[in-house]
Amino acid sequence: MNEQDRRQTAQDLLDFIDASPSPWHAVATAVADLERRGYRRLEESGDWELQPGEAYYVVRDDSSLIAFRIGDGAVSDAGFRIVGAHTDSPGFRIKPNAAHAKGPLAALGVEVYGGPILATFADRDLTLAGRLLVRDDARPNGLRPQLVNFERPLVRLPNLAIHMNREVNREGLKFDLQEQLPLFLGALSAELPPEERFRALLAERAGVDPADLRAWGLAVADTQPGDFWGADDEFIADGQLDNLASCHAALAALPEETADAGVAMAALFDHEEVGSESYKGAAGNFLESVLERIAFGLGLDAGQYRSALAASWLLSADMAHAYHPSWPRHHDDQHQLRVNGGPAIKINAAQRYATDELGEAYFARLCERAGVPSQKYIHRNDLPCGSTIGPMMAARLGLRTVDVGTPMWAMHSARESAGAFDQGALIAVLEAFFAEGTAGAGLDVLP
């Protein structure tokens, strides 16, 4: 991939993120692309008639998605090649009874979702995006999901002036999580109480009657679009790089044509940032259920299904911590990730990452075959290490798993940064992963 193509790939990533201000939007954006590419939707509640050579996708609760293409080879021999990622990002979520008076202003109460860098959301042009549940008596459950995105600056978290917070530059910007995080929505109205006014805003944006609003899942999103930066535009900045960059790469790498191999799959889950323990999270049964239905739908018996799992690999794709030269003591000296230096293999002896030495060698070989460099990441011993969906899925399904990711700065900030050329490199490696088949692919890495 040349420089121009890699720049276009980075722009495609920024466009994907900007079209996906919430997990529900991320799945909707992915679905539109998959259907354009000929993928057919399956419903978990329906019967599946699967055919070799065809491509399908399944959505659970509008914010988790599994897409797959079935190869022509025997799945029991070739297994599954799975790239796992997550659709959610840290930030704020709007409470059910959110709107209230705060002095002369209308404010919205929020819950903290995951582990955002709270200070980075202050003084930014924020909006709301997510899913509404609307009354619809024509449906069996009486509800219709509807996406909403205000797009324009709608709410704000204003800072306190330094004259009243003299120690802010030495002590850091801190918020009381209950009292100081409500977002300002506007001046109080003499005509409508805050809650009625907020519901009216939602209903107007969605084109429904306020009385028909039953519930909502609303994320707080930054309105500033993604862009390139640096003297040579060598970097990118946007919200939600963690982990929509991995979602974008997994989807982009899915094969356009059938290969004589097993099943190529992208599995994108909600709720990773809050532990994945949910109906649609990676610790739930979504992936397990889909794998079983594919296997049995293609005529495998229980033993052949287990053989397929034994021949399978999972790449858990999540972002990685790039070396920050202003904070060198926060990095292991021998494992400094360079932005635009290629994908990282994430390793942790305590199994916070699922990579073992075989997986390390396997992914390094994939990078060589794709013609891109690879790097290795180790967290410092004196700092707690985060984790991913990799270990839980490896344990639950017995899948050989490698944790990998693109280097980035300011993870969990409202505005994150990464390399403009690393996205193309990651996609190239994932394409190699999907293309080479699985049977023996990783088991013969070592001499």
N, C-alpha and C positions, 0 to 999 in steps of 0.2 A: 504494500500500500504506500503510495507516494505521499508527499506532504500535503498536496491539494486534497487528495482523497481523505486523508486523516483529518484535515480541517473540516471537511464536509461532514465526516462522521461525528466530530465534536459538535458541530452545529445541529445535526440531527438529534443528538443527545439533549442539547439545550432546548430544542423545540419540544421534545418529548416531555421534559420536565415542566416546561412552562404550560403545556396543555394538561398537566396532571397535578393540580394543587392539593389533591387529597388522595388517599388510597383508592377511593371509589372512582375518581377520575383517572387514576393511573391504569386501572383495569379496563375502564371504558376506552381509553386511548389505545391500549394493547389490543382489545377486541376489534376495534375498527381496522387496525393494521393486519391482524390475523385474518379477518374475513376478506380483506382486499387480496390477501395472498392465497385464498382458497381453503382456509381452515373452516371446518364445520363444527357448529356448537352441539354439545351433548349436555343433557340434563341429568343430574344425579338421580332424580326421581323417575326417569324414563328408562326404557330398554336401549341397550347399546348394540348396534350392528357394526362391527369393526371390520375393516378390510386392509390387508397389507398394501402398502403404497399410498395410503390416505393419511390426511392430517386433520386433527380434531383439537377442540379446546373445551374445558369445563370451568365454570365460575362457581365459587361458593360465596354466597352472601355479598356479592358485588365488589368485594375488595381482595379476594384471593383467586388466583387463576392458575390452571395447569394446561399447557399446550403441548401437543406431541405429534410426531410423525412416525408412522409405523413403517419399518423397512421390509424388504422382501425376504430377508434371512430368517432362520428359526430363532425366535425370541429366547427359547430355552437355552440356546448356545450363545447368542450374542448379547442378551441381557438388555438392560436399560442404561442409557447415558443421560444423566440428569444434571441440569444446572439449577441450583436453588438460590433464591434471593428473596428480598422482602419489599413490600410496597409502601410500608409506613415509614415515617420520619418523626423525630422528636419535635415537640412544640407544644401548642395549647389546643385544648378541645373545649367547646362551648357547653356550659352546664345546661340541664333541662329547663330550669327556671332561672334563666341567666340574667335577664334585663332587670335593672333596679336603679333607683336614684342614688347618686353619689354626689352630695353637695348640689350644685346647680346643673350637673350633667347626668345624662343617661349612660350607664355602664353595663358591660356584660361580664358576668362571672365566668371564669375559666378554670379548668383543671389542667395541671401540668401532665403532659403525655410523654413518657419516656424520660430521657435525660438531656434536655436542651440546654445550651448556654443561654440562660435567661437574659443576660444583659444585651445580647445581640439582637433581641427583638424590640428593644426600646428605640423610640424615635425613628421607626421605619414605617413605610406606607403599607399597612396590613389590610387584608381583606378576609372574607370568609368563603369557604368552599366545602362541599361535602354532599351528603345524601339526606333528602327529606323522605319521610314516609307520609303519604297523602291518602286520605280516605278515598276508596274506589269500590263502590258496592258491586260493580260488575265482576270483581275478582273474587276467587274462592275465599281468600283470607280478609277481604275487604280493604286491602292496602296496596298502594302502588309506590314503588321507589322512584324517586326523581332526583337527578343531580342538579346542583345549584352552584353557581360561581359568580360572585359579585364583580370580580375582576378589578374594579376601581378601588382606590383607597377608601376604606369604610370605617376602620377602627384604628386606635393608636394607643401605645403605651408610652406616654411622655415622661421624659427624665425629670428629676428634680434639679434645679439650678445648682451649680457648684457653690454659690454663695450660701446655700442652705445645707450643703453636704460637702463640707470642706475637705474631708478625708477620702473622698471618692477615688482620687487617683492613686492613693497609697493603699487603701483598704479594699478597693474594688467596688463595683456597683452591685448592691445586694437588694433584694426585694423580700418583703414579708409575703409569703406565698398565699395567704388568705386576703390580706388587706390591701396590698399594693399591686397585685396583678390584674384586677379587673380592667378591661379595656374600655376606653372612652368611645361611645357611639355617637354622641351629639349632645346638644343642649336639651334640657327637659322641655317637653311639649305641654302647652296648656290644654291641648285637646285630648291627647291620649296618654295613659300611663305607659311607662317604659316597656312593660311586657307586651301590651297590645300593639304598641308602635313597632316593636321588634318583629312580632309575628306578622304584622302587616307588611313590613319590608321583605321578609322571607316569602310570603305569599305572592306579593307583587312580582318579585324576581322569578318565581316559579310559575306564575300565571295560574294560581289556584286561589280558592277562597280561604281566608285565614281560619275559618271554622273547620276546614278539612285537614289542617295540619295535625298529625298525630304524634310525631317524634322527629328528632333529627340527630344526625352525626355530623358535626361541623368542625372542620379544622381551621386554624388561623394560618393564613398563607401570606407570603411577601408578594407584593405586586411587581417588584422590579424584575424585568426579564433577565435571563442568563446572557452572558456576554464573554468575549475574549478580553484578556488583559496581558500586560507585559510589553516590553520593547518590540518584540516580534510576534505578538499575539500568541505566545507559546503556552499560556495558561487560560483556564476558564473559571468563571465564578457563577454560582447559582445556588438556590436553596435545594435541599433534598437530593444532592449528589449521593449522599448516604440515605437510601440505597437504590434510588431510581437509576443510577448509572449502571448498576449490575443488572437490574431488570431489563433495561434497554439493550444491554449487551447480550443477555440470554435470548431475548426475542429475536434480535438481529441475526444471531448466529444459527438459529434453527434452519435446517436445510430446506432449500426451495424444491429439491427433487428427492425422490426416494433413493436411498442407498441400500446396498445389499448387506444390511446389518440389522441391529435390533431396533429399539425404540429411542428416538431422540426427543428429549423432553425439557421444557422450561417450567419450573414450579415456583410461583411467586406467591408469597404468603403475607398476610396482614399480621399485626400484633407482635412482630419480633422485638420492637423496642420496649415492650412491656412484658417480655418473658415468653411469648408464644403459646402460653397455656390457655387456649381458647378453641372454640368450635372451628374456626378457620385458620388458626395458627399452625406453625410448623410442628408443634408438639401434639397437635390433634391427629385425627385419622384421615385427613384429606388425601395426602399423597398415598398412604397405604391403601386406601379404598380405591383410588384410581389405578394404581399398579395392579391390584388384584383383578379389577374388572377388565383391564386390558389383557392380562394373562389368560383369564378364564374365557373372555370373549374371543380369543384367538385359539381356543381349544387346548390350552395347557392344563394338565392336572396339577394337583397340589405339589407333587414332587418336582415337576418341571418348572413350576413357578419358583420354588426355592432354588433350583439350579440357575434360573434366570437372575435372581437376586445375587447369587454368589458370583455371577459373571459381570455384575454391574458396577458402575462408578457414579458417585455424586460429587460434583464440584460445588461447594458452598461458596458462593460469590458475594462478598461483602467488602466494603471499602477498608483501606489500611492506612495506618498513620505514617505519613511522610516525615522525613527528617526536617526539623524546623531549626535553622541555624541561629535563631534568636533564643532558643531554649535547648541548647545541646545536651544539658544534663538530664533531660527527660527521655533520652534515647540510648539504646545499647550501642556502644561504639562500633561494634563489628557487624551491626545489622541496621544500617542507616538507609532507609528507602529514599530513592531519588524520584521526584516528580518527573514524568516523561522518561523514566528509566525502565518501564515495562511492568507487567503484572508481578505481584508479590505472592510468595508462598508463605502462609502464616502458620507458625509452628509454636506449640506450647506443650511442655512436658506434662503439665497438669491436666491436659486435654480440654483446656478452654477453647482451643482449636483442635479439630479432629485429625489433622495431618499427621501421618507417621512417616517413617523413612522411605517406605515403598511409595506412598503417595507423593512425597517430596520429589523422589526421582522420576516418577511418572509424569508429573506436571512439568518438571524441567525439560523432560524429553519432548512433551507436547509443544513447549515454547520453541525449542530448537527446530522442530519440524515446521512450525509456523513462521520461522524466521524472525522471531522477536526475542529480546532479552528477558530474563526473569530475575527476580530478586527474592531474598529471604528475609522474613520479618520475625524477630524475637522481641518480646516485651521485656523491659527492665525487671530484674528480680525484686526491686524495692518499690514497684508500683503495681497495684492490682490490675490484672489483665481482663479486658472485656471478653465476651464470647459471641457466638453466632448460632445460626440454626444447624450448623454442621454436626457438633457432637450429639445433640438430641436426636437428629435423624439417623445418624450412623448407628446409635444405640438401639433406636426403636425398630429399624428395618434391617439391621445387619448389613449395611452398605459400606463398602470401602469409600472413604470420604477424604477429600482434600479441601482445606480452607484456603481460598485465594482472594485477592482483592487489588483494586487500583489505589495507588498512593494518593493521599489528599491531605490538605491542611484544614484546620478549623472544623473538624468533625463535630456535628451537632450544633453548629452555629446556624443562625438564620441565613447566612451567606457563606457558603463553603467554596473552597478552591481546589482545583486539580489540574493535571496536565492536559493540554489540548490534543496530544498525540497518544496518550495512554488508552483512550477508549477504543481507538482503532486496533491497537495491539491486543487488547483483551478480546475483542471480537474475533480477531484472527486465530487466537489460541482456542477459543470456544468452537469455532468452525472446525479446527483440526480435531478437537475432541469428538464432535459429532460425526465427523467424516470417517474416522479410522475404524469405527466399530469397537466393540468391547471385548469380545471373546479373546482372552489372553493378552489384551492390549496392555494391561498394567501388570499382569502376573509374570511377564517375561522381561520386565525392565532390568532386573538384576541378573548378572551372568551366573 
